[in-house]
Amino acid sequence: MELIGTVLPLIAMFAIFYFLLIRPQQKQQKAVREMQSSLQKGDKIVTIGGLHGILDSIDEDKIILKVGDGTRLTFDRRSVREVVKN
């Protein structure tokens, strides 16, 4: 009986930890992976560093971003934070 009284709070804490921290983070990571895999030429994006630009070309690992003055910059595909809906 004492074993149940000792183990039950630990199991409850792990369950709370899982549902409040681990599961939401996994969902967020999945959404980011899906967004990064569905990038298309012409998308307006924002990088993790805050750079805004238009996606000029896409490779398996890299993207080329066209910024305001026509300059083309190469970034890692994982550096895309979001696609801007405008």
HTML snippet that shows the backbone in 3Dmol.js (N, CA, C, O; Angstrom):
<script src="https://3Dmol.org/build/3Dmol-min.js"></script>
<div id="view" style="width:600px;height:400px;position:relative"></div>
<script>
const pdb = `
ATOM      1  N   MET A   1       0.813  -1.185   0.000  1.00  0.00           N
ATOM      2  CA  MET A   1       0.000   0.000   0.000  1.00  0.00           C
ATOM      3  C   MET A   1       0.869   1.267   0.000  1.00  0.00           C
ATOM      4  O   MET A   1       0.547   2.240  -0.682  1.00  0.00           O
ATOM      5  N   GLU A   2       1.963   1.254   0.761  1.00  0.00           N
ATOM      6  CA  GLU A   2       2.852   2.413   0.793  1.00  0.00           C
ATOM      7  C   GLU A   2       3.492   2.668  -0.563  1.00  0.00           C
ATOM      8  O   GLU A   2       3.724   3.814  -0.949  1.00  0.00           O
ATOM      9  N   LEU A   3       3.775   1.580  -1.286  1.00  0.00           N
ATOM     10  CA  LEU A   3       4.385   1.718  -2.604  1.00  0.00           C
ATOM     11  C   LEU A   3       3.465   2.495  -3.543  1.00  0.00           C
ATOM     12  O   LEU A   3       3.929   3.356  -4.291  1.00  0.00           O
ATOM     13  N   ILE A   4       2.187   2.202  -3.510  1.00  0.00           N
ATOM     14  CA  ILE A   4       1.231   2.914  -4.361  1.00  0.00           C
ATOM     15  C   ILE A   4       1.176   4.387  -3.961  1.00  0.00           C
ATOM     16  O   ILE A   4       1.136   5.264  -4.825  1.00  0.00           O
ATOM     17  N   GLY A   5       1.174   4.657  -2.680  1.00  0.00           N
ATOM     18  CA  GLY A   5       1.150   6.033  -2.203  1.00  0.00           C
ATOM     19  C   GLY A   5       2.393   6.812  -2.581  1.00  0.00           C
ATOM     20  O   GLY A   5       2.346   8.037  -2.693  1.00  0.00           O
ATOM     21  N   THR A   6       3.499   6.123  -2.779  1.00  0.00           N
ATOM     22  CA  THR A   6       4.750   6.773  -3.162  1.00  0.00           C
ATOM     23  C   THR A   6       4.860   6.941  -4.681  1.00  0.00           C
ATOM     24  O   THR A   6       5.325   7.975  -5.160  1.00  0.00           O
ATOM     25  N   VAL A   7       4.442   5.951  -5.415  1.00  0.00           N
ATOM     26  CA  VAL A   7       4.604   5.942  -6.867  1.00  0.00           C
ATOM     27  C   VAL A   7       3.504   6.753  -7.566  1.00  0.00           C
ATOM     28  O   VAL A   7       3.769   7.385  -8.588  1.00  0.00           O
ATOM     29  N   LEU A   8       2.307   6.745  -7.044  1.00  0.00           N
ATOM     30  CA  LEU A   8       1.188   7.426  -7.689  1.00  0.00           C
ATOM     31  C   LEU A   8       1.437   8.928  -7.897  1.00  0.00           C
ATOM     32  O   LEU A   8       1.152   9.423  -8.987  1.00  0.00           O
ATOM     33  N   PRO A   9       1.947   9.669  -6.925  1.00  0.00           N
ATOM     34  CA  PRO A   9       2.242  11.093  -7.185  1.00  0.00           C
ATOM     35  C   PRO A   9       3.310  11.295  -8.268  1.00  0.00           C
ATOM     36  O   PRO A   9       3.238  12.258  -9.032  1.00  0.00           O
ATOM     37  N   LEU A  10       4.289  10.403  -8.340  1.00  0.00           N
ATOM     38  CA  LEU A  10       5.317  10.518  -9.388  1.00  0.00           C
ATOM     39  C   LEU A  10       4.715  10.302 -10.771  1.00  0.00           C
ATOM     40  O   LEU A  10       5.056  11.007 -11.721  1.00  0.00           O
ATOM     41  N   ILE A  11       3.828   9.334 -10.876  1.00  0.00           N
ATOM     42  CA  ILE A  11       3.163   9.072 -12.161  1.00  0.00           C
ATOM     43  C   ILE A  11       2.285  10.260 -12.540  1.00  0.00           C
ATOM     44  O   ILE A  11       2.259  10.670 -13.700  1.00  0.00           O
ATOM     45  N   ALA A  12       1.569  10.809 -11.569  1.00  0.00           N
ATOM     46  CA  ALA A  12       0.718  11.967 -11.838  1.00  0.00           C
ATOM     47  C   ALA A  12       1.554  13.168 -12.274  1.00  0.00           C
ATOM     48  O   ALA A  12       1.160  13.881 -13.197  1.00  0.00           O
ATOM     49  N   MET A  13       2.683  13.406 -11.643  1.00  0.00           N
ATOM     50  CA  MET A  13       3.555  14.521 -12.027  1.00  0.00           C
ATOM     51  C   MET A  13       4.086  14.331 -13.439  1.00  0.00           C
ATOM     52  O   MET A  13       4.147  15.287 -14.212  1.00  0.00           O
ATOM     53  N   PHE A  14       4.473  13.100 -13.784  1.00  0.00           N
ATOM     54  CA  PHE A  14       4.964  12.835 -15.134  1.00  0.00           C
ATOM     55  C   PHE A  14       3.856  13.076 -16.159  1.00  0.00           C
ATOM     56  O   PHE A  14       4.112  13.654 -17.215  1.00  0.00           O
ATOM     57  N   ALA A  15       2.636  12.642 -15.864  1.00  0.00           N
ATOM     58  CA  ALA A  15       1.515  12.841 -16.790  1.00  0.00           C
ATOM     59  C   ALA A  15       1.246  14.332 -16.996  1.00  0.00           C
ATOM     60  O   ALA A  15       1.041  14.775 -18.126  1.00  0.00           O
ATOM     61  N   ILE A  16       1.248  15.098 -15.921  1.00  0.00           N
ATOM     62  CA  ILE A  16       1.029  16.538 -16.030  1.00  0.00           C
ATOM     63  C   ILE A  16       2.156  17.182 -16.840  1.00  0.00           C
ATOM     64  O   ILE A  16       1.902  18.018 -17.707  1.00  0.00           O
ATOM     65  N   PHE A  17       3.383  16.796 -16.557  1.00  0.00           N
ATOM     66  CA  PHE A  17       4.542  17.318 -17.282  1.00  0.00           C
ATOM     67  C   PHE A  17       4.422  17.008 -18.771  1.00  0.00           C
ATOM     68  O   PHE A  17       4.699  17.861 -19.613  1.00  0.00           O
ATOM     69  N   TYR A  18       4.009  15.787 -19.088  1.00  0.00           N
ATOM     70  CA  TYR A  18       3.870  15.377 -20.491  1.00  0.00           C
ATOM     71  C   TYR A  18       2.817  16.215 -21.206  1.00  0.00           C
ATOM     72  O   TYR A  18       3.078  16.745 -22.286  1.00  0.00           O
ATOM     73  N   PHE A  19       1.636  16.341 -20.619  1.00  0.00           N
ATOM     74  CA  PHE A  19       0.540  17.031 -21.298  1.00  0.00           C
ATOM     75  C   PHE A  19       0.696  18.553 -21.318  1.00  0.00           C
ATOM     76  O   PHE A  19       0.136  19.209 -22.196  1.00  0.00           O
ATOM     77  N   LEU A  20       1.430  19.119 -20.388  1.00  0.00           N
ATOM     78  CA  LEU A  20       1.602  20.570 -20.371  1.00  0.00           C
ATOM     79  C   LEU A  20       2.850  21.049 -21.114  1.00  0.00           C
ATOM     80  O   LEU A  20       2.866  22.172 -21.617  1.00  0.00           O
ATOM     81  N   LEU A  21       3.887  20.227 -21.194  1.00  0.00           N
ATOM     82  CA  LEU A  21       5.139  20.679 -21.807  1.00  0.00           C
ATOM     83  C   LEU A  21       5.563  19.886 -23.039  1.00  0.00           C
ATOM     84  O   LEU A  21       5.817  20.469 -24.093  1.00  0.00           O
ATOM     85  N   ILE A  22       5.639  18.583 -22.919  1.00  0.00           N
ATOM     86  CA  ILE A  22       6.216  17.768 -23.993  1.00  0.00           C
ATOM     87  C   ILE A  22       5.296  17.705 -25.207  1.00  0.00           C
ATOM     88  O   ILE A  22       5.740  17.955 -26.328  1.00  0.00           O
ATOM     89  N   ARG A  23       4.038  17.379 -25.006  1.00  0.00           N
ATOM     90  CA  ARG A  23       3.112  17.204 -26.128  1.00  0.00           C
ATOM     91  C   ARG A  23       2.911  18.485 -26.932  1.00  0.00           C
ATOM     92  O   ARG A  23       2.975  18.428 -28.160  1.00  0.00           O
ATOM     93  N   PRO A  24       2.670  19.644 -26.302  1.00  0.00           N
ATOM     94  CA  PRO A  24       2.537  20.870 -27.107  1.00  0.00           C
ATOM     95  C   PRO A  24       3.795  21.209 -27.911  1.00  0.00           C
ATOM     96  O   PRO A  24       3.707  21.699 -29.037  1.00  0.00           O
ATOM     97  N   GLN A  25       4.959  20.945 -27.327  1.00  0.00           N
ATOM     98  CA  GLN A  25       6.204  21.224 -28.040  1.00  0.00           C
ATOM     99  C   GLN A  25       6.343  20.305 -29.256  1.00  0.00           C
ATOM    100  O   GLN A  25       6.800  20.743 -30.312  1.00  0.00           O
ATOM    101  N   GLN A  26       5.955  19.043 -29.115  1.00  0.00           N
ATOM    102  CA  GLN A  26       6.013  18.123 -30.248  1.00  0.00           C
ATOM    103  C   GLN A  26       5.065  18.563 -31.360  1.00  0.00           C
ATOM    104  O   GLN A  26       5.408  18.469 -32.538  1.00  0.00           O
ATOM    105  N   LYS A  27       3.880  19.038 -30.998  1.00  0.00           N
ATOM    106  CA  LYS A  27       2.929  19.522 -32.001  1.00  0.00           C
ATOM    107  C   LYS A  27       3.486  20.738 -32.723  1.00  0.00           C
ATOM    108  O   LYS A  27       3.347  20.851 -33.941  1.00  0.00           O
ATOM    109  N   GLN A  28       4.110  21.642 -31.992  1.00  0.00           N
ATOM    110  CA  GLN A  28       4.684  22.837 -32.594  1.00  0.00           C
ATOM    111  C   GLN A  28       5.828  22.468 -33.545  1.00  0.00           C
ATOM    112  O   GLN A  28       5.926  23.026 -34.638  1.00  0.00           O
ATOM    113  N   GLN A  29       6.679  21.546 -33.144  1.00  0.00           N
ATOM    114  CA  GLN A  29       7.786  21.128 -34.004  1.00  0.00           C
ATOM    115  C   GLN A  29       7.263  20.466 -35.274  1.00  0.00           C
ATOM    116  O   GLN A  29       7.825  20.667 -36.351  1.00  0.00           O
ATOM    117  N   LYS A  30       6.204  19.687 -35.164  1.00  0.00           N
ATOM    118  CA  LYS A  30       5.615  19.041 -36.332  1.00  0.00           C
ATOM    119  C   LYS A  30       5.058  20.084 -37.291  1.00  0.00           C
ATOM    120  O   LYS A  30       5.235  19.970 -38.504  1.00  0.00           O
ATOM    121  N   ALA A  31       4.384  21.100 -36.755  1.00  0.00           N
ATOM    122  CA  ALA A  31       3.831  22.162 -37.599  1.00  0.00           C
ATOM    123  C   ALA A  31       4.935  22.923 -38.322  1.00  0.00           C
ATOM    124  O   ALA A  31       4.780  23.267 -39.493  1.00  0.00           O
ATOM    125  N   VAL A  32       6.043  23.189 -37.645  1.00  0.00           N
ATOM    126  CA  VAL A  32       7.170  23.897 -38.267  1.00  0.00           C
ATOM    127  C   VAL A  32       7.791  23.043 -39.369  1.00  0.00           C
ATOM    128  O   VAL A  32       8.107  23.554 -40.443  1.00  0.00           O
ATOM    129  N   ARG A  33       7.968  21.750 -39.113  1.00  0.00           N
ATOM    130  CA  ARG A  33       8.514  20.849 -40.148  1.00  0.00           C
ATOM    131  C   ARG A  33       7.607  20.807 -41.373  1.00  0.00           C
ATOM    132  O   ARG A  33       8.093  20.833 -42.504  1.00  0.00           O
ATOM    133  N   GLU A  34       6.297  20.744 -41.159  1.00  0.00           N
ATOM    134  CA  GLU A  34       5.357  20.715 -42.286  1.00  0.00           C
ATOM    135  C   GLU A  34       5.414  22.021 -43.078  1.00  0.00           C
ATOM    136  O   GLU A  34       5.380  22.006 -44.308  1.00  0.00           O
ATOM    137  N   MET A  35       5.501  23.155 -42.367  1.00  0.00           N
ATOM    138  CA  MET A  35       5.582  24.446 -43.035  1.00  0.00           C
ATOM    139  C   MET A  35       6.867  24.530 -43.862  1.00  0.00           C
ATOM    140  O   MET A  35       6.841  24.995 -45.002  1.00  0.00           O
ATOM    141  N   GLN A  36       7.975  24.086 -43.299  1.00  0.00           N
ATOM    142  CA  GLN A  36       9.245  24.167 -44.013  1.00  0.00           C
ATOM    143  C   GLN A  36       9.292  23.211 -45.202  1.00  0.00           C
ATOM    144  O   GLN A  36       9.959  23.502 -46.194  1.00  0.00           O
ATOM    145  N   SER A  37       8.603  22.087 -45.121  1.00  0.00           N
ATOM    146  CA  SER A  37       8.608  21.152 -46.244  1.00  0.00           C
ATOM    147  C   SER A  37       7.636  21.572 -47.350  1.00  0.00           C
ATOM    148  O   SER A  37       7.744  21.090 -48.477  1.00  0.00           O
ATOM    149  N   SER A  38       6.690  22.463 -47.043  1.00  0.00           N
ATOM    150  CA  SER A  38       5.713  22.880 -48.048  1.00  0.00           C
ATOM    151  C   SER A  38       6.046  24.242 -48.656  1.00  0.00           C
ATOM    152  O   SER A  38       5.188  24.855 -49.291  1.00  0.00           O
ATOM    153  N   LEU A  39       7.263  24.719 -48.476  1.00  0.00           N
ATOM    154  CA  LEU A  39       7.661  26.006 -49.053  1.00  0.00           C
ATOM    155  C   LEU A  39       7.640  25.940 -50.575  1.00  0.00           C
ATOM    156  O   LEU A  39       7.999  24.925 -51.171  1.00  0.00           O
ATOM    157  N   GLN A  40       7.212  27.044 -51.195  1.00  0.00           N
ATOM    158  CA  GLN A  40       7.166  27.111 -52.648  1.00  0.00           C
ATOM    159  C   GLN A  40       7.799  28.412 -53.124  1.00  0.00           C
ATOM    160  O   GLN A  40       7.838  29.406 -52.399  1.00  0.00           O
ATOM    161  N   LYS A  41       8.287  28.383 -54.345  1.00  0.00           N
ATOM    162  CA  LYS A  41       8.888  29.574 -54.937  1.00  0.00           C
ATOM    163  C   LYS A  41       7.849  30.686 -54.957  1.00  0.00           C
ATOM    164  O   LYS A  41       6.697  30.463 -55.330  1.00  0.00           O
ATOM    165  N   GLY A  42       8.260  31.885 -54.554  1.00  0.00           N
ATOM    166  CA  GLY A  42       7.367  33.034 -54.534  1.00  0.00           C
ATOM    167  C   GLY A  42       6.741  33.313 -53.176  1.00  0.00           C
ATOM    168  O   GLY A  42       6.118  34.358 -52.992  1.00  0.00           O
ATOM    169  N   ASP A  43       6.895  32.391 -52.211  1.00  0.00           N
ATOM    170  CA  ASP A  43       6.367  32.624 -50.866  1.00  0.00           C
ATOM    171  C   ASP A  43       7.114  33.771 -50.205  1.00  0.00           C
ATOM    172  O   ASP A  43       8.331  33.896 -50.343  1.00  0.00           O
ATOM    173  N   LYS A  44       6.373  34.608 -49.485  1.00  0.00           N
ATOM    174  CA  LYS A  44       6.998  35.648 -48.673  1.00  0.00           C
ATOM    175  C   LYS A  44       7.260  35.033 -47.312  1.00  0.00           C
ATOM    176  O   LYS A  44       6.346  34.522 -46.665  1.00  0.00           O
ATOM    177  N   ILE A  45       8.528  35.085 -46.875  1.00  0.00           N
ATOM    178  CA  ILE A  45       8.899  34.416 -45.635  1.00  0.00           C
ATOM    179  C   ILE A  45       9.668  35.346 -44.710  1.00  0.00           C
ATOM    180  O   ILE A  45      10.149  36.405 -45.113  1.00  0.00           O
ATOM    181  N   VAL A  46       9.767  34.917 -43.459  1.00  0.00           N
ATOM    182  CA  VAL A  46      10.579  35.588 -42.451  1.00  0.00           C
ATOM    183  C   VAL A  46      11.520  34.531 -41.892  1.00  0.00           C
ATOM    184  O   VAL A  46      11.089  33.436 -41.530  1.00  0.00           O
ATOM    185  N   THR A  47      12.808  34.861 -41.822  1.00  0.00           N
ATOM    186  CA  THR A  47      13.779  33.915 -41.274  1.00  0.00           C
ATOM    187  C   THR A  47      13.807  34.024 -39.754  1.00  0.00           C
ATOM    188  O   THR A  47      13.206  34.929 -39.175  1.00  0.00           O
ATOM    189  N   ILE A  48      14.505  33.102 -39.119  1.00  0.00           N
ATOM    190  CA  ILE A  48      14.647  33.120 -37.670  1.00  0.00           C
ATOM    191  C   ILE A  48      15.314  34.422 -37.220  1.00  0.00           C
ATOM    192  O   ILE A  48      15.017  34.930 -36.138  1.00  0.00           O
ATOM    193  N   GLY A  49      16.197  34.952 -38.030  1.00  0.00           N
ATOM    194  CA  GLY A  49      16.885  36.200 -37.701  1.00  0.00           C
ATOM    195  C   GLY A  49      16.061  37.447 -37.970  1.00  0.00           C
ATOM    196  O   GLY A  49      16.508  38.553 -37.666  1.00  0.00           O
ATOM    197  N   GLY A  50      14.859  37.295 -38.536  1.00  0.00           N
ATOM    198  CA  GLY A  50      13.983  38.427 -38.770  1.00  0.00           C
ATOM    199  C   GLY A  50      14.082  39.036 -40.159  1.00  0.00           C
ATOM    200  O   GLY A  50      13.496  40.090 -40.405  1.00  0.00           O
ATOM    201  N   LEU A  51      14.805  38.401 -41.072  1.00  0.00           N
ATOM    202  CA  LEU A  51      14.953  38.914 -42.426  1.00  0.00           C
ATOM    203  C   LEU A  51      13.714  38.563 -43.249  1.00  0.00           C
ATOM    204  O   LEU A  51      13.300  37.405 -43.293  1.00  0.00           O
ATOM    205  N   HIS A  52      13.122  39.574 -43.902  1.00  0.00           N
ATOM    206  CA  HIS A  52      11.950  39.372 -44.743  1.00  0.00           C
ATOM    207  C   HIS A  52      12.398  39.293 -46.194  1.00  0.00           C
ATOM    208  O   HIS A  52      13.286  40.032 -46.619  1.00  0.00           O
ATOM    209  N   GLY A  53      11.775  38.389 -46.955  1.00  0.00           N
ATOM    210  CA  GLY A  53      12.109  38.295 -48.361  1.00  0.00           C
ATOM    211  C   GLY A  53      11.178  37.360 -49.092  1.00  0.00           C
ATOM    212  O   GLY A  53      10.265  36.779 -48.507  1.00  0.00           O
ATOM    213  N   ILE A  54      11.424  37.224 -50.390  1.00  0.00           N
ATOM    214  CA  ILE A  54      10.628  36.351 -51.245  1.00  0.00           C
ATOM    215  C   ILE A  54      11.486  35.169 -51.642  1.00  0.00           C
ATOM    216  O   ILE A  54      12.639  35.331 -52.042  1.00  0.00           O
ATOM    217  N   LEU A  55      10.925  33.993 -51.532  1.00  0.00           N
ATOM    218  CA  LEU A  55      11.641  32.757 -51.841  1.00  0.00           C
ATOM    219  C   LEU A  55      11.875  32.680 -53.342  1.00  0.00           C
ATOM    220  O   LEU A  55      10.923  32.629 -54.120  1.00  0.00           O
ATOM    221  N   ASP A  56      13.140  32.671 -53.749  1.00  0.00           N
ATOM    222  CA  ASP A  56      13.499  32.670 -55.166  1.00  0.00           C
ATOM    223  C   ASP A  56      13.703  31.263 -55.697  1.00  0.00           C
ATOM    224  O   ASP A  56      13.277  30.952 -56.810  1.00  0.00           O
ATOM    225  N   SER A  57      14.356  30.401 -54.907  1.00  0.00           N
ATOM    226  CA  SER A  57      14.514  29.005 -55.312  1.00  0.00           C
ATOM    227  C   SER A  57      14.712  28.140 -54.072  1.00  0.00           C
ATOM    228  O   SER A  57      15.134  28.607 -53.014  1.00  0.00           O
ATOM    229  N   ILE A  58      14.390  26.858 -54.248  1.00  0.00           N
ATOM    230  CA  ILE A  58      14.425  25.919 -53.132  1.00  0.00           C
ATOM    231  C   ILE A  58      15.255  24.713 -53.535  1.00  0.00           C
ATOM    232  O   ILE A  58      15.131  24.195 -54.645  1.00  0.00           O
ATOM    233  N   ASP A  59      16.093  24.281 -52.622  1.00  0.00           N
ATOM    234  CA  ASP A  59      16.891  23.068 -52.771  1.00  0.00           C
ATOM    235  C   ASP A  59      16.460  22.126 -51.648  1.00  0.00           C
ATOM    236  O   ASP A  59      15.604  22.483 -50.839  1.00  0.00           O
ATOM    237  N   GLU A  60      17.027  20.960 -51.593  1.00  0.00           N
ATOM    238  CA  GLU A  60      16.710  20.020 -50.514  1.00  0.00           C
ATOM    239  C   GLU A  60      17.066  20.587 -49.146  1.00  0.00           C
ATOM    240  O   GLU A  60      16.302  20.432 -48.193  1.00  0.00           O
ATOM    241  N   ASP A  61      18.219  21.243 -49.039  1.00  0.00           N
ATOM    242  CA  ASP A  61      18.688  21.771 -47.761  1.00  0.00           C
ATOM    243  C   ASP A  61      18.748  23.291 -47.709  1.00  0.00           C
ATOM    244  O   ASP A  61      18.769  23.862 -46.619  1.00  0.00           O
ATOM    245  N   LYS A  62      18.775  23.963 -48.860  1.00  0.00           N
ATOM    246  CA  LYS A  62      18.978  25.409 -48.897  1.00  0.00           C
ATOM    247  C   LYS A  62      17.841  26.110 -49.613  1.00  0.00           C
ATOM    248  O   LYS A  62      17.126  25.523 -50.425  1.00  0.00           O
ATOM    249  N   ILE A  63      17.697  27.396 -49.285  1.00  0.00           N
ATOM    250  CA  ILE A  63      16.774  28.257 -50.009  1.00  0.00           C
ATOM    251  C   ILE A  63      17.541  29.498 -50.443  1.00  0.00           C
ATOM    252  O   ILE A  63      18.529  29.881 -49.815  1.00  0.00           O
ATOM    253  N   ILE A  64      17.081  30.115 -51.513  1.00  0.00           N
ATOM    254  CA  ILE A  64      17.646  31.389 -51.936  1.00  0.00           C
ATOM    255  C   ILE A  64      16.531  32.406 -51.799  1.00  0.00           C
ATOM    256  O   ILE A  64      15.445  32.254 -52.359  1.00  0.00           O
ATOM    257  N   LEU A  65      16.829  33.447 -51.036  1.00  0.00           N
ATOM    258  CA  LEU A  65      15.853  34.470 -50.686  1.00  0.00           C
ATOM    259  C   LEU A  65      16.186  35.760 -51.417  1.00  0.00           C
ATOM    260  O   LEU A  65      17.326  36.221 -51.378  1.00  0.00           O
ATOM    261  N   LYS A  66      15.195  36.344 -52.085  1.00  0.00           N
ATOM    262  CA  LYS A  66      15.388  37.623 -52.762  1.00  0.00           C
ATOM    263  C   LYS A  66      14.875  38.708 -51.831  1.00  0.00           C
ATOM    264  O   LYS A  66      13.712  38.690 -51.429  1.00  0.00           O
ATOM    265  N   VAL A  67      15.748  39.656 -51.488  1.00  0.00           N
ATOM    266  CA  VAL A  67      15.383  40.730 -50.562  1.00  0.00           C
ATOM    267  C   VAL A  67      15.132  42.018 -51.340  1.00  0.00           C
ATOM    268  O   VAL A  67      15.269  42.047 -52.563  1.00  0.00           O
ATOM    269  N   GLY A  68      14.766  43.083 -50.627  1.00  0.00           N
ATOM    270  CA  GLY A  68      14.302  44.347 -51.184  1.00  0.00           C
ATOM    271  C   GLY A  68      15.019  44.890 -52.396  1.00  0.00           C
ATOM    272  O   GLY A  68      14.358  45.285 -53.356  1.00  0.00           O
ATOM    273  N   ASP A  69      16.335  44.929 -52.402  1.00  0.00           N
ATOM    274  CA  ASP A  69      17.066  45.546 -53.517  1.00  0.00           C
ATOM    275  C   ASP A  69      17.430  44.541 -54.605  1.00  0.00           C
ATOM    276  O   ASP A  69      18.247  44.848 -55.474  1.00  0.00           O
ATOM    277  N   GLY A  70      16.846  43.358 -54.575  1.00  0.00           N
ATOM    278  CA  GLY A  70      17.121  42.345 -55.589  1.00  0.00           C
ATOM    279  C   GLY A  70      18.269  41.424 -55.243  1.00  0.00           C
ATOM    280  O   GLY A  70      18.586  40.515 -56.009  1.00  0.00           O
ATOM    281  N   THR A  71      18.894  41.643 -54.107  1.00  0.00           N
ATOM    282  CA  THR A  71      19.988  40.783 -53.667  1.00  0.00           C
ATOM    283  C   THR A  71      19.454  39.400 -53.340  1.00  0.00           C
ATOM    284  O   THR A  71      18.375  39.257 -52.765  1.00  0.00           O
ATOM    285  N   ARG A  72      20.212  38.395 -53.708  1.00  0.00           N
ATOM    286  CA  ARG A  72      19.828  37.020 -53.404  1.00  0.00           C
ATOM    287  C   ARG A  72      20.742  36.480 -52.304  1.00  0.00           C
ATOM    288  O   ARG A  72      21.968  36.527 -52.412  1.00  0.00           O
ATOM    289  N   LEU A  73      20.116  35.967 -51.245  1.00  0.00           N
ATOM    290  CA  LEU A  73      20.852  35.435 -50.103  1.00  0.00           C
ATOM    291  C   LEU A  73      20.526  33.953 -49.935  1.00  0.00           C
ATOM    292  O   LEU A  73      19.383  33.536 -50.121  1.00  0.00           O
ATOM    293  N   THR A  74      21.528  33.171 -49.587  1.00  0.00           N
ATOM    294  CA  THR A  74      21.342  31.739 -49.391  1.00  0.00           C
ATOM    295  C   THR A  74      21.229  31.440 -47.903  1.00  0.00           C
ATOM    296  O   THR A  74      22.041  31.896 -47.098  1.00  0.00           O
ATOM    297  N   PHE A  75      20.209  30.667 -47.555  1.00  0.00           N
ATOM    298  CA  PHE A  75      19.959  30.276 -46.170  1.00  0.00           C
ATOM    299  C   PHE A  75      19.717  28.781 -46.097  1.00  0.00           C
ATOM    300  O   PHE A  75      19.371  28.140 -47.090  1.00  0.00           O
ATOM    301  N   ASP A  76      19.902  28.246 -44.918  1.00  0.00           N
ATOM    302  CA  ASP A  76      19.518  26.877 -44.642  1.00  0.00           C
ATOM    303  C   ASP A  76      17.996  26.821 -44.607  1.00  0.00           C
ATOM    304  O   ASP A  76      17.357  27.750 -44.113  1.00  0.00           O
ATOM    305  N   ARG A  77      17.417  25.765 -45.114  1.00  0.00           N
ATOM    306  CA  ARG A  77      15.956  25.647 -45.166  1.00  0.00           C
ATOM    307  C   ARG A  77      15.324  25.717 -43.774  1.00  0.00           C
ATOM    308  O   ARG A  77      14.206  26.207 -43.621  1.00  0.00           O
ATOM    309  N   ARG A  78      16.040  25.228 -42.769  1.00  0.00           N
ATOM    310  CA  ARG A  78      15.509  25.229 -41.409  1.00  0.00           C
ATOM    311  C   ARG A  78      15.506  26.615 -40.766  1.00  0.00           C
ATOM    312  O   ARG A  78      15.001  26.782 -39.656  1.00  0.00           O
ATOM    313  N   SER A  79      16.068  27.610 -41.461  1.00  0.00           N
ATOM    314  CA  SER A  79      16.098  28.956 -40.885  1.00  0.00           C
ATOM    315  C   SER A  79      14.808  29.738 -41.134  1.00  0.00           C
ATOM    316  O   SER A  79      14.689  30.883 -40.698  1.00  0.00           O
ATOM    317  N   VAL A  80      13.843  29.134 -41.830  1.00  0.00           N
ATOM    318  CA  VAL A  80      12.574  29.813 -42.094  1.00  0.00           C
ATOM    319  C   VAL A  80      11.703  29.714 -40.831  1.00  0.00           C
ATOM    320  O   VAL A  80      11.438  28.624 -40.326  1.00  0.00           O
ATOM    321  N   ARG A  81      11.268  30.880 -40.340  1.00  0.00           N
ATOM    322  CA  ARG A  81      10.423  30.915 -39.153  1.00  0.00           C
ATOM    323  C   ARG A  81       8.954  30.860 -39.505  1.00  0.00           C
ATOM    324  O   ARG A  81       8.180  30.149 -38.863  1.00  0.00           O
ATOM    325  N   GLU A  82       8.560  31.622 -40.546  1.00  0.00           N
ATOM    326  CA  GLU A  82       7.146  31.642 -40.918  1.00  0.00           C
ATOM    327  C   GLU A  82       6.963  32.093 -42.352  1.00  0.00           C
ATOM    328  O   GLU A  82       7.831  32.741 -42.938  1.00  0.00           O
ATOM    329  N   VAL A  83       5.825  31.739 -42.899  1.00  0.00           N
ATOM    330  CA  VAL A  83       5.414  32.205 -44.215  1.00  0.00           C
ATOM    331  C   VAL A  83       4.408  33.320 -43.977  1.00  0.00           C
ATOM    332  O   VAL A  83       3.433  33.143 -43.246  1.00  0.00           O
ATOM    333  N   VAL A  84       4.651  34.473 -44.598  1.00  0.00           N
ATOM    334  CA  VAL A  84       3.790  35.642 -44.407  1.00  0.00           C
ATOM    335  C   VAL A  84       2.621  35.562 -45.376  1.00  0.00           C
ATOM    336  O   VAL A  84       2.808  35.324 -46.569  1.00  0.00           O
ATOM    337  N   LYS A  85       1.426  35.760 -44.861  1.00  0.00           N
ATOM    338  CA  LYS A  85       0.216  35.731 -45.705  1.00  0.00           C
ATOM    339  C   LYS A  85      -0.152  37.150 -46.081  1.00  0.00           C
ATOM    340  O   LYS A  85      -0.856  37.825 -45.330  1.00  0.00           O
ATOM    341  N   ASN A  86       0.314  37.617 -47.236  1.00  0.00           N
ATOM    342  CA  ASN A  86      -0.037  38.967 -47.722  1.00  0.00           C
ATOM    343  C   ASN A  86      -0.438  38.903 -49.158  1.00  0.00           C
ATOM    344  O   ASN A  86      -0.769  39.929 -49.753  1.00  0.00           O
TER     345      ASN A  86
END
`;
const viewer = $3Dmol.createViewer("view");
viewer.addModel(pdb, "pdb");
viewer.setStyle({}, {cartoon: {color: "spectrum"}});
viewer.zoomTo();
viewer.render();
</script>
